[in-house]
């Protein structure tokens, strides 16, 4: 699997509680995702970032979409 720098950077940003940086990096990873698996994974990371930020409405919206994509695969 190819190393995905945006997702890795997002993970570090979230662990450091820099939610905005994590969200930015997750969005960048989602924009670069070029197959259903990576789109779903990037969506999951983005939803998790919003969850950790305590933006529950946005987290639920994104995570529900990731689940829907997974079921369609």
C-alpha angles and dihedrals in degrees: 000000000000117000109255107209097187092055092045091048090047090054091053091046091052093047088053088049091243092139097171092054090046091050092048091051093046090052090050090050090049091052090052096045108115104181136046095255094054093042089054093045093047090048090052092051091048092049090049091051090054090046091053089047086054093240091138100172092054093042092052092048093052096041092049088053090050090052091049090051091049092052091050093052 
